[in-house]
Amino acid sequence: MSNSMPMGTRVKLSAMMFLQFMMFAVFWGALATYVTNNKWDAMKPWILSTMPLGALASPVIGMVADRFFNSEKVLAFSNIVCAVMLFMAGRATTGVEVFMCLLIAMLFYMPTWSLTASIAMANSPAEQFPQIRVFGSIGWVASMFFSIVALKAFGASIDGTSIPFYCGAGVAVAGALVALLCPATPPKGKGQPLSVIDALGLRAVSLMKDKNFAIFMLVSFVAMIPFNIHFAFLSDFLAAKGFKLLTATNYIGQAAEMGFMLLVTVAMRRFGVKWSIVAGLVAMVVRYGAYYLGAGDMLPAIYVGILVHGIIFGFFIVGGQIFVGKSAPADMQSQAQGFYGLMTFGFGSLIGTFANNGLINFFTTRNAAGVLEGSWDKVWLVTLACSAVLLVLMAVFFNPKLDETTAG
């Protein structure tokens, strides 16, 4: 491929990324509060588990699409399904109905993260892909303006209501139209046999024979439990502390993430894989320590916990992807990344959703206004302790030999 990319193609691919991440972010940030406000307590962990359930099915659905259909057409169809399901979720009157709508939506949405990457990489030089991908992060952050505009223009907060579902549906329709304008991207796996084992990356289990790889995968799997409480339940905590712009406050961390992501490669070269990943876990300890203080009278500490999201995601999650890539042989790269995704954002997030829901219910109660109040400090203390144990385990027992070449 030429080292230059037509401006029209750049604009289309950038718009594709922007809309694809915005459609999810606009409703997910305050979803926990919406469920809490409607008193669907029994369905809450199930509704919040729709994303990891979608992530578990994503490789299989993506494998089928990758062998029979153009990627841009699959993306457009997936977005239309998401638009319909999000619209129906907004009209749903029971927790079961919302769960079913979001489950179908996430089964079609989660594969689009890899689809958009495939479309962008197939139609742009490799060195320009990060310039396209960053618009996904920009779209995520920009989703906060739906709630800001609603509050400023109409004097009403849409966070914790059904309106974000309709906003997401509208963005999904726009995303479908933009997808059809993107360059044709034929199925790259056409003619290849279908293998669920390959799609889920299960052949990469053989890499667990290496002690350091096994330690990393197990710690990463468990770490998604404390990671998940911020990702799925933070809006409940913010509502309990009196915050109004739940989505906007939550996504300050994503805004900071764009800056921290630029430091990951530099840190890897200077300090090596191990200490870069450990730095991400240190940031997780700082986050939950800050939330513990914020649960008391130090409200500004909450902002510190939100801002370090970029360090956690960049150094621990992305740094982990880099470690997996360096640990796996060339013919097992996709398998290894698939296995890592399955263990973290699949099983780890799924277990984390139910575990954290139980933890919050144990230490909090619903007040007359429907807000979960009580011992949030104890919720964060337990999460802090879990994060600290994982930090020690990674710092002491994780000693990959590839650090010697990475740090150079």
C-alpha positions, -999 to +999 in steps of 0.1 A: +000+000+000+012+035-007+025+056+022-001+082+014-038+080+020-065+100+002-080+127+024-115+114+016-105+079+029-089+094+060-121+114+068-144+084+063-122+061+084-119+087+112-156+093+112-162+055+113-140+052+145-155+083+161-191+072+157-184+035+166-171+043+200-195+072+207-226+050+202-215+027+231-201+053+254-231+076+253-253+051+272-229+028+290-214+054+314-245+059+334-262+026+327-257+013+363-275+044+377-304+039+352-309+003+364-307+015+400-332+043+395-357+017+380-351-006+410-342-036+387-318-049+414-322-086+405-314-079+368-286-054+374-256-077+371-272-094+341-278-061+323-242-049+331-228-083+319-241-078+284-208-063+273-186-092+285-211-117+271-209-099+238-171-100+241-172-138+246-193-143+215-174-117+195-146-139+181-170-165+168-193-140+152-163-121+138-149-154+124-180-160+104-182-125+091-145-126+082-151-155+058-183-146+039-190-108+039-173-075+032-163-059+065-179-026+058-213-043+050-211-063+082-203-031+101-233-013+086-257-043+093-244-046+129-249-009+135-285-011+122-292-040+146-277-020+174-298+010+166-330-010+167-321-028+199-310+005+217-342+021+206-362-008+220-341-007+252-352+029+256-388+019+254-385-012+276-404-012+309-388-041+327-352-052+335-357-084+316-366-065+284-336-042+288-313-072+293-326-089+262-323-058+240-288-050+252-277-086+249-286-087+213-271-052+208-238-063+224-236-095+204-236-074+173-217-044+187-186-061+203-174-076+170-173-041+155-142-032+176-121-056+156-141-049+124-133-012+125-097-020+131-096-044+101-113-019+078-089+009+089-057-012+086-068-026+052-072+009+038-044+029+054-006+026+058+003+009+091+021+039+105-011+060+100-035+036+118-030+052+153-040+085+137-072+069+127-078+049+159-075+080+181-108+092+167-124+063+186-111+077+219-122+112+208-157+099+200-158+082+234-150+114+252-173+135+230-203+114+241-203+134+273-216+164+254-250+148+251-255+151+288-238+185+291-260+200+264-291+185+279-283+200+313-273+234+300-300+238+273-329+222+291-319+223+327-324+185+330-299+157+334-303+127+310-279+105+330-298+077+347-327+080+322-336+061+290-326+091+268-290+079+263-303+048+246-321+069+220-289+090+216-269+058+210-295+046+185-292+078+165-254+076+165-256+039+154-277+049+124-251+075+115-224+049+120-242+025+096-244+052+069-207+061+073-198+024+071-214+021+037-193+050+025-160+033+037-138+016+011-148-019+001-130-044+024-134-080+011-134-109+036-098-117+043-106-152+056-126-163+026-122-200+019-105-208+052-121-234+075-142-223+104-127-232+138-142-220+171-110-231+189-090-208+167-115-180+170-113-181+208-076-183+208-076-216+227-045-229+210-026-202+228-032-221+261+000-239+253+018-206+261+008-211+298+036-236+301+058-205+305+057-195+341+058-158+334+031-159+308+009-180+332+014-155+360+006-126+338-025-142+324-038-152+358-031-118+374-047-100+344-078-123+347-083-115+384-074-078+379-104-074+357-126-077+388-113-045+404-110-029+370-147-037+362-161-019+393-149+014+378-160+006+343-195-006+352-205+008+386-188+042+389-220+061+381-237+046+412-209+059+434-209+094+417-247+096+421-243+087+458-218+116+462-241+141+446-226+144+411-250+155+384-230+150+351-223+113+356-212+105+321-191+137+317-174+132+350-167+095+343-152+102+309-126+126+321-104+095+325-108+087+288-098+122+279-066+118+299-061+083+284-053+099+250-022+116+265-010+087+286-013+063+256+015+082+239+038+074+268+034+036+267+060+029+240+085+053+256+080+036+290+084+001+275+117+011+259+131+028+290+118+006+318+109-027+301+076-046+299+075-057+336+078-023+352+055-007+327+028-032+335+035-029+372+030+009+368-005+003+355-013-018+386+002+010+408-022+034+392-051+010+400-041+010+436-039+048+435-074+049+419-091+029+446-072+046+473-085+079+459-120+066+458-117+054+494-107+090+504-135+104+482-160+082+499-153+103+530-150+141+528-122+144+502-144+147+471-115+161+449-098+127+454-125+112+432-111+132+402-077+118+409-091+082+407-108+090+374-078+107+358-054+078+364-077+056+341-054+064+312-023+050+331-042+019+340-055+012+305-024+023+287+002+006+308-016-024+321-041-033+294-022-021+263+011-029+278-003-064+284-012-067+248+024-058+238+038-084+262+015-111+248+025-101+213+062-104+222+057-137+240+038-155+212+055-170+181+047-154+148+022-181+138+002-177+171-001-139+174-038-137+167-045-167+188-026-152+218-044-119+215-077-136+213-069-157+244-059-126+263-091-108+253-112-139+262-096-141+297-098-104+305-127-085+288-146-118+285-144-141+315-127-116+338-152-088+332-182-112+334-171-125+368-162-090+379-197-077+371-214-102+394-187-101+421-188-063+423-226-061+422-226-084+453-199-064+470-218-031+465-251-046+476-234-060+508-221-025+519-248-002+506-286+003+508-311+022+487-323+055+502-358+071+497-345+087+465-333+054+451-296+063+455-273+036+468-257+050+499-239+036+529-204+022+533-189+031+500-156+035+518-157-003+526-164-011+490-133+008+479-112-006+508-119-042+496-112-032+460-080-014+471-068-045+490-075-067+460-056-044+437-026-041+462-023-079+464-023-082+426+004-055+424+026-074+448+022-106+430+030-090+396+060-071+410+075-101+428+068-131+406+065-117+371+100-116+356+098-119+318+132-124+301+122-104+271+126-073+293+163-073+284+156-066+247+125-044+252+141-019+275+169-012+252 
